[in-house]
Amino acid sequence: MRKDAAGTSGYKLVELMIVVLIIGIASAIAAPAIMESRKNTILGEAARETYSIFETARARSLMRNAAMRVVITKGSVSAPGSIWLHESTSTSCNNFPPDQSSDPVRWGILHLDLSTSHWTRFHIHMSDLRVGTVRYLADGSRQASGSSVASLDLCLNRRGTVLVNNGGTFSNPSWIRLNNGGSLSNNQVTIGFQRQDEGANVGVEKLVVLKQGAVARIMR
C-alpha cells in the first residue's frame, strides 16, 4: 500500500493483482467441494420428496376418507423411474381413476419424476426398490433381505393399512396386506436413491422405508 502526494492511502496494481490471484486460487480449490455438496443435497431431496409423498398419502387418506395409491417404478440410470400418488373416488383400493383425463383432480396429486433435468444432470436414480429389510453394517456394507423389484403398486386405505398389488394389473389389482405372510412377512417397503459419477455410484445412498402401521422415515 502506498500514499499519494496528497497523503491518501491506496493500493498498487501489483498488490491488487496478488489479491485477485489469491481469490482465484481459493475459489478453484473450493469449487469441487461446493459442487459435491450440491450434488449430495439434490440426492437428499429425492428422499425427502418420497417421504413427503407417503406422508401426504397417509394424511389425505384420513382427512378425506379415501384410499391413496402410490405407484413406484424403479427404472435405471439411463431411464430413471418415478413415483406417483393417486386418490381413490371412495374408501376402496379398487376405485382409482384409470388415467389423468378421466379425473385430473385425483390423478397425480404428487409425483417424483427422476427423468427430468433437475435429477438427470446429477445422474440421480432409484438404486433399490424392494419389499424387504435393509441395514448397514459397521464396515459400511449393506445387508438386504427380499428381492429387488422393478415396480411396486401400493395402496394406503383410510385406516393407514398398507396393501400391495400382488400380481394384478393397475385397472384390476389384487391387493394383499403388507406383512400378510409368505414373501411379505415381517418386511418393509424400501426405496433407495443414489447418484453416479463416471459410471460408478458415489455419495451416501439415501433410503426411505415404510413399515406396516408406521410413518415413513428416511433411514440415512
C-alpha positions in Angstrom: 0.0 0.0 0.0 1.3 3.5 -0.8 0.3 7.1 -0.2 0.0 9.7 -3.0 1.2 13.2 -2.8 -2.0 14.3 -1.0 -1.4 11.7 1.6 -4.3 9.4 0.6 -3.7 5.7 1.1 -4.1 3.3 -1.9 -3.0 0.0 -3.4 -0.5 -0.6 -6.2 -1.7 -2.6 -9.2 0.6 -5.4 -8.3 -0.9 -5.7 -4.9 -4.4 -5.8 -6.4 -3.3 -8.5 -8.8 -1.9 -10.6 -6.0 -5.2 -10.3 -4.1 -7.2 -11.3 -7.2 -4.9 -14.3 -7.8 -5.3 -15.5 -4.2 -9.1 -15.2 -4.5 -9.0 -17.2 -7.8 -6.8 -20.0 -6.3 -9.1 -20.2 -3.2 -12.2 -20.4 -5.5 -10.6 -23.1 -7.6 -9.9 -25.2 -4.5 -13.3 -24.7 -3.0 -15.4 -25.2 -6.2 -15.2 -29.1 -6.3 -16.2 -29.3 -2.6 -19.1 -26.9 -3.2 -20.3 -28.9 -6.2 -20.0 -32.2 -4.4 -22.1 -30.7 -1.5 -24.7 -29.5 -4.1 -25.0 -33.0 -5.6 -25.5 -34.6 -2.2 -28.1 -32.0 -1.4 -30.1 -32.9 -4.5 -29.7 -36.6 -3.7 -31.2 -36.0 -0.3 -34.0 -34.0 -1.9 -35.2 -37.2 -3.8 -35.5 -39.0 -0.4 -37.3 -36.1 1.2 -39.8 -35.8 -1.7 -40.5 -39.5 -1.4 -41.1 -39.2 2.3 -43.5 -36.3 1.6 -45.5 -38.4 -0.9 -46.0 -41.1 1.7 -46.9 -38.6 4.5 -49.3 -36.9 2.2 -50.9 -40.2 1.3 -51.4 -41.1 4.9 -52.8 -37.7 5.9 -55.2 -37.5 2.9 -56.5 -41.0 3.4 -57.6 -40.0 6.9 -58.8 -36.5 6.2 -60.7 -37.2 3.0 -61.8 -40.8 4.0 -60.3 -42.1 0.7 -57.8 -44.7 -0.3 -54.5 -43.5 -1.7 -52.3 -45.2 -4.3 -48.5 -44.9 -4.6 -47.1 -46.4 -7.9 -43.3 -46.7 -7.9 -41.2 -47.5 -11.0 -37.5 -48.1 -10.4 -36.2 -47.6 -13.9 -32.4 -47.2 -14.4 -29.7 -44.6 -14.6 -30.4 -44.0 -18.4 -34.2 -44.2 -18.0 -34.9 -43.1 -14.3 -38.1 -44.1 -12.6 -40.9 -42.3 -10.9 -43.3 -42.2 -8.0 -47.0 -41.2 -8.4 -49.7 -40.6 -5.9 -53.3 -41.0 -6.8 -56.5 -40.8 -4.8 -59.5 -43.2 -4.9 -63.0 -42.0 -5.5 -64.0 -43.9 -2.4 -62.6 -45.8 0.6 -61.9 -48.8 -1.7 -58.5 -49.5 -3.2 -60.3 -50.6 -6.4 -61.8 -47.2 -7.4 -58.9 -45.2 -8.7 -59.2 -43.2 -11.9 -57.7 -45.1 -14.9 -55.8 -42.1 -16.3 -55.4 -38.4 -15.9 -58.0 -37.4 -18.5 -60.7 -39.2 -16.6 -60.1 -37.5 -13.3 -57.3 -34.9 -13.2 -58.1 -33.8 -9.7 -57.4 -37.3 -8.1 -54.7 -38.4 -10.6 -51.1 -37.5 -9.9 -51.7 -35.4 -6.7 -48.0 -35.6 -6.2 -45.2 -37.2 -8.2 -41.5 -37.6 -8.4 -40.2 -37.9 -11.9 -36.5 -38.7 -12.0 -36.3 -38.3 -15.7 -36.4 -34.5 -15.6 -33.3 -32.5 -15.9 -33.3 -31.5 -12.2 -32.3 -35.1 -11.5 -30.6 -36.4 -14.6 -27.9 -33.7 -14.7 -26.6 -35.2 -11.5 -27.3 -38.8 -12.6 -29.6 -39.5 -9.7 -31.6 -42.7 -9.9 -33.5 -45.2 -7.8 -30.8 -47.6 -6.7 -33.1 -50.0 -4.8 -36.8 -50.9 -4.6 -37.9 -53.9 -2.6 -40.3 -55.4 -0.1 -37.7 -56.4 2.4 -35.3 -55.2 5.1 -32.1 -53.3 4.6 -29.5 -52.5 7.2 -25.9 -51.2 7.1 -23.1 -53.0 8.8 -20.2 -51.4 10.7 -17.9 -51.7 7.7 -20.3 -49.7 5.6 -21.7 -52.7 3.6 -25.4 -53.2 3.1 -27.3 -56.3 4.1 -30.7 -56.7 2.5 -33.5 -59.3 2.5 -36.1 -59.8 -0.2 -35.5 -59.4 -3.9 -35.2 -56.0 -5.6 -38.2 -55.4 -7.9 -38.8 -53.2 -11.0 -42.0 -51.7 -9.7 -44.4 -51.6 -6.7 -48.1 -50.7 -6.6 -49.2 -49.8 -3.1 -52.5 -48.7 -1.5 -53.0 -47.0 1.8 -56.5 -47.3 3.0 -58.3 -44.9 5.3 -57.1 -46.9 8.3 -53.5 -46.4 7.3 -53.1 -50.1 6.3 -50.5 -50.7 3.5 -51.6 -53.1 0.8 -49.5 -54.4 -2.1 -50.9 -55.2 -5.6 -49.7 -58.8 -5.8 -49.8 -59.8 -9.4 -52.8 -57.8 -10.6 -52.9 -55.0 -13.2 -53.4 -51.3 -12.5 -57.1 -51.5 -13.6 -57.7 -54.9 -12.0 -55.5 -55.0 -8.9 -55.1 -57.9 -6.5 -54.4 -56.4 -3.1 -52.9 -58.2 -0.1 -51.8 -56.7 3.2 -48.1 -55.9 3.6 -46.7 -58.4 6.1 -49.5 -60.8 5.3 -47.2 -63.8 5.4 -45.0 -65.6 2.8 -42.7 -63.3 0.9 -44.3 -60.3 2.5 -43.9 -61.4 6.1 -42.0 -59.1 8.5 -40.9 -56.8 5.7 -41.0 -53.1 4.8 -41.0 -51.2 1.6 -37.5 -49.9 0.9 -36.7 -47.2 -1.7 -33.1 -46.3 -2.2 -31.6 -43.3 -4.1 -28.1 -43.0 -5.4 -26.1 -40.8 -7.9 -23.5 -41.8 -10.4 -20.3 -40.2 -11.5 -18.4 -41.6 -14.4 -20.5 -44.8 -14.3 -19.9 -45.5 -10.6 -22.3 -45.0 -7.6 -20.9 -42.2 -5.4 -22.0 -40.4 -2.3 -24.2 -41.8 0.6 -27.2 -43.8 -0.5 -30.4 -42.4 0.8 -33.1 -44.9 1.9 -36.8 -44.3 2.6 -38.6 -47.1 4.4 -42.3 -47.7 5.1 -43.4 -50.3 7.6 -46.9 -51.5 8.2 -48.7 -49.3 10.6 -45.8 -46.8 10.9 -45.0 -43.5 9.3 -42.4 -43.4 6.5 -38.9 -42.4 7.6 -35.6 -41.6 5.9 -33.1 -44.2 7.1 -29.9 -42.4 6.1 
